[in-house]
Amino acid sequence: MTQLTNHHSKLFQTMEDRHSVKQYEKGFDISEQEKKQMLTAATLAPSAWNLQHWKFLVIEAEEKKEQLLPIAYNQSQVVESSFTVAVLGDLEANKNAEAVYQTAVENRLMPEEVKNTLVGQINGAYERGGTFARDAAFLNASLAAMNIMLAAKGLGYDTCPIGGFNGAEFVKAFHVPERYVPVMLITVGKAAKPAYPSSRFSLEDVVVKNSF
Ligand SMILES: Cc1cc2nc3c(=O)[nH]c(=O)nc-3n(C[C@H](O)[C@H](O)[C@H](O)COP(=O)(O)O)c2cc1C
């Protein structure tokens, strides 16, 4: 297993310590304040044009966790963890542009005409159709998801990203509006058992310099 050497850095330590935990202390309560810290960390992720293509559906009520269980193919972590965050991607993130840039204009950080040009470019990209909106939703929401996992670890909790769930059923059961696409579920809680060991390819295997 590759070791990041600089353990003086808390961030590096946190990245190395994060692993996908699948068994949690059932009933462990994480405070609202800590939940907010994790979700705030999620919102600090970068996003294209700062459109913040994400929505976080926090599933914490027992009956909602039970409802999620079969949708997540009976992965018991969704009922045993403290809560699950469904990270949703925004398929119409261009609709955020006006609000995002208006603040900059009001704070005199951006001239009105620059805002109008940007909003025009963004709407243009979204109006061209194809896979653009869906790609952008997955790409940007995934960066927020990573922040949730690292923030949870930083607070002493563990997580597991889950792609194994039925998206169509999820949308139906949790009344997800058409505007959003489920990207991944993240279970969060206090580990009852450590993660299964995992390995990584070496840098020699994954790094290419300058060009293939
Ligand atoms: C997009 C994505 C989907 C995943 N789906 C599942 C899943 O459905 N169930 C599960 O137990 N783990 C799932 N995982 C966890 C991976 O198996 C795990 O991240 C990988 O084996 C590396 O191990 P580590 O996270 O413990 O370092 C998923 C991870 C990612 C990034």
The ligand as a MOL file (V3000), in Angstrom:
LIG
                    3D

  0  0  0     0  0            999 V3000
M  V30 BEGIN CTAB
M  V30 COUNTS 31 33 0 0 0
M  V30 BEGIN ATOM
M  V30 1 C -18.4240 5.7390 -7.3170 0
M  V30 2 C -18.1840 4.6660 -6.2820 0
M  V30 3 C -19.1330 3.6910 -6.0940 0
M  V30 4 C -18.9570 2.7270 -5.0880 0
M  V30 5 N -19.9710 1.8460 -4.8470 0
M  V30 6 C -19.8750 1.0250 -3.7670 0
M  V30 7 C -20.9790 0.2160 -3.3870 0
M  V30 8 O -22.0390 0.2340 -4.0020 0
M  V30 9 N -20.8510 -0.5650 -2.3030 0
M  V30 10 C -19.6940 -0.6040 -1.5630 0
M  V30 11 O -19.6490 -1.3370 -0.5830 0
M  V30 12 N -18.6270 0.1520 -1.9010 0
M  V30 13 C -18.6880 0.9700 -2.9720 0
M  V30 14 N -17.6380 1.7970 -3.2950 0
M  V30 15 C -16.3970 1.7570 -2.4790 0
M  V30 16 C -15.2110 1.1700 -3.2310 0
M  V30 17 O -15.3310 -0.2240 -3.2860 0
M  V30 18 C -13.9040 1.5960 -2.5280 0
M  V30 19 O -13.8080 3.0060 -2.5580 0
M  V30 20 C -12.6390 1.0260 -3.1700 0
M  V30 21 O -12.6520 -0.3710 -3.0850 0
M  V30 22 C -11.3640 1.5440 -2.5120 0
M  V30 23 O -11.3610 1.2670 -1.1300 0
M  V30 24 P -11.3130 2.4020 -0.0310 0
M  V30 25 O -12.3820 3.3940 -0.3360 0
M  V30 26 O -11.5790 1.6700 1.2630 0
M  V30 27 O -9.9500 3.0190 -0.0550 0
M  V30 28 C -17.7670 2.7250 -4.3110 0
M  V30 29 C -16.8090 3.7060 -4.5550 0
M  V30 30 C -17.0160 4.6800 -5.4940 0
M  V30 31 C -15.9900 5.7590 -5.6660 0
M  V30 END ATOM
M  V30 BEGIN BOND
M  V30 1 1 1 2
M  V30 2 1 2 3
M  V30 3 2 2 30
M  V30 4 2 3 4
M  V30 5 1 4 5
M  V30 6 1 4 28
M  V30 7 2 5 6
M  V30 8 1 6 7
M  V30 9 1 6 13
M  V30 10 2 7 8
M  V30 11 1 7 9
M  V30 12 1 9 10
M  V30 13 2 10 11
M  V30 14 1 10 12
M  V30 15 2 12 13
M  V30 16 1 13 14
M  V30 17 1 14 15
M  V30 18 1 14 28
M  V30 19 1 15 16
M  V30 20 1 16 17
M  V30 21 1 16 18
M  V30 22 1 18 19
M  V30 23 1 18 20
M  V30 24 1 20 21
M  V30 25 1 20 22
M  V30 26 1 22 23
M  V30 27 1 23 24
M  V30 28 2 24 25
M  V30 29 1 24 26
M  V30 30 1 24 27
M  V30 31 2 28 29
M  V30 32 1 29 30
M  V30 33 1 30 31
M  V30 END BOND
M  V30 END CTAB
M  END
